[in-house]
C-alpha cells in the first residue's frame, strides 16, 4: 500500500501565548460558521485569536472576541470584525467541554485557525487550566535550560 501523504495545514491565525498562559489539556478540532467575507479575509492571512475564548451557551459552543477584519472588496456585504461565531462540534464533545467548564473551572482556549485539505476553515480548541505566576516561571526556566543544554551539546560534539 502507498503511504498516505502528510496533511499540510495552512495556519491563518495562531494563539502562541496560550501555551504559556495555560496548561493545555485535551485538544479538539471544530468547524466554524463563517460568512463569505470572513472566509475571504481569512484566506488573505488576516485574523487574530489572541484575546479570544470559547463559551458554552444553550447547548452550543461560541467563539467570542475573535478578530477577523473586514474584507475591503465586500463593501456593504461585510461582516462585524468581532462578532460571536458558532463552532461546529459533535454533541458528545459539546457536553464534555461545557461540563469541564462548569464543574472543573476550566477554559476553552482557541489555539489556531487553519484551512484543511478540503479548503474548509477549522479551529483547534483546547480545554485549559490557567497557570499561576510561579508555574509560568518554572516553564520559562525549563525552556531556558533546554536551550542552554542543546547549545552545550552542539558545541561539544
C-alpha positions in Angstrom: 0.0 0.0 0.0 1.1 3.5 -0.7 1.9 5.7 2.3 -0.6 8.5 3.0 0.8 11.9 2.1 1.3 14.3 5.0 -1.5 16.6 5.8 -0.4 20.2 5.1 -2.3 22.7 7.0 -2.1 26.4 6.3 -2.4 28.2 9.7 -4.1 31.6 9.3 -4.1 32.7 13.0 -2.3 31.2 15.9 -2.5 31.8 19.6 1.1 31.3 20.7 0.6 32.8 24.2 -2.0 30.2 25.1 0.7 27.5 25.8 2.5 29.9 28.0 -0.6 31.2 30.0 -2.5 27.9 30.2 -1.9 24.2 30.9 -3.3 22.7 27.7 -5.4 19.6 28.2 -7.5 17.8 25.6 -7.4 19.3 22.1 -10.5 19.4 19.7 -10.9 20.3 16.0 -14.1 22.2 15.2 -15.6 23.8 12.2 -16.6 27.5 12.3 -19.7 29.1 10.9 -18.4 32.0 8.7 -19.8 34.4 6.2 -18.3 34.7 2.7 -16.4 37.9 3.5 -14.9 36.3 6.7 -13.6 33.4 4.6 -12.1 35.8 2.1 -10.5 37.8 4.8 -9.0 34.6 6.4 -7.7 33.4 3.1 -5.7 36.7 2.8 -4.0 35.7 6.1 -5.7 38.2 8.3 -7.3 37.3 11.6 -6.4 37.2 15.3 -7.4 34.8 18.1 -5.0 36.1 20.8 -7.7 37.6 23.0 -10.5 35.2 22.2 -12.1 32.3 24.1 -14.9 29.9 23.6 -18.1 29.7 25.7 -21.0 27.3 26.0 -24.5 28.8 25.6 -27.7 26.9 25.1 -26.0 23.6 24.2 -23.7 25.3 21.6 -20.1 26.4 21.7 -19.4 30.0 20.6 -16.1 31.7 19.7 -16.1 35.1 21.4 -13.9 38.1 20.7 -12.0 36.6 17.7 -11.0 39.4 15.3 -11.4 38.8 11.6 -11.0 42.2 9.9 -13.4 43.3 7.2 -12.7 42.3 3.6 -12.3 45.5 1.7 -13.9 44.3 -1.6 -17.1 43.2 0.1 -18.3 46.7 0.6 -21.9 46.7 2.0 -21.9 42.9 2.4 -19.2 43.0 5.0 -19.3 41.5 8.5 -18.6 42.7 12.0 -15.0 42.0 12.9 -15.6 40.7 16.5 -19.0 39.1 16.2 -19.6 35.8 18.1 -19.1 32.8 15.8 -20.7 29.4 16.3 -18.4 26.3 16.5 -19.4 23.0 14.9 -18.8 20.0 17.2 -20.4 16.7 17.9 -22.9 16.7 20.8 -20.7 14.5 22.9 -17.8 16.9 22.5 -20.0 19.9 23.4 -21.2 18.1 26.6 -17.6 17.3 27.5 -16.4 20.9 27.0 -19.4 22.5 28.8 -19.1 20.0 31.7 -15.4 20.7 32.2 -16.0 24.4 32.2 -18.9 24.2 34.7 -17.6 21.6 37.1 -13.8 21.9 36.9 -13.4 25.7 36.2 -11.5 25.1 33.0 -11.4 27.4 30.0 -11.9 26.7 26.3 -9.0 28.3 24.5 -8.6 28.6 20.7 -5.1 27.5 19.6 -5.2 28.1 15.8 -7.4 28.7 12.8 -6.4 26.9 9.6 -7.8 25.6 6.3 -7.8 21.8 5.9 -7.2 19.8 2.8 -10.7 20.3 1.5 -10.4 24.1 1.9 -12.7 24.3 4.9 -11.9 26.7 7.8 -11.2 24.8 11.0 -10.3 25.9 14.5 -8.3 24.0 17.1 -9.6 24.5 20.6 -8.4 23.0 23.8 -9.5 22.6 27.4 -7.1 24.6 29.5 -6.4 25.5 33.1 -4.8 28.8 33.9 -1.3 28.9 35.1 -0.2 30.8 38.2 2.8 33.1 38.0 5.2 30.6 39.6 4.1 28.0 37.1 5.0 30.4 34.3 8.4 30.9 35.8 9.0 27.2 36.0 8.1 26.8 32.4 10.4 29.6 31.4 13.3 28.1 33.5 12.8 24.6 31.9 12.7 26.1 28.4 15.8 28.2 29.0 17.7 25.1 30.4 16.7 23.0 27.4 18.0 25.8 25.1 21.3 26.0 27.0 21.7 22.2 27.2 21.3 21.9 23.4 23.8 24.7 22.9 26.3 23.0 25.1 25.9 19.6 23.4 26.2 21.2 20.0 29.5 22.9 20.9 31.0 19.7 22.4 30.1 17.3 19.7 
